[in-house]
């Protein structure tokens, strides 16, 4: 009978380990999902500040306008770095 009891206990331990692993995976996924949702949120106070012109920069003074006969070239970026053509 002792052998049967030992096998039963070992099986129960295995089941408990699997359950704990599944619970841990669910908690980690919930945390990841929460972080993704947090980054995707749109905060209205930031939009209002942008619309009100907080930190307004006048770019027209610093950037020369291209002549009309010159075709516009696309900006090519790779991993956030602008590439010269």
Helices and strands as residue ranges (DSSP letters): H 2-40, H 44-52, E 76-78, E 81-83
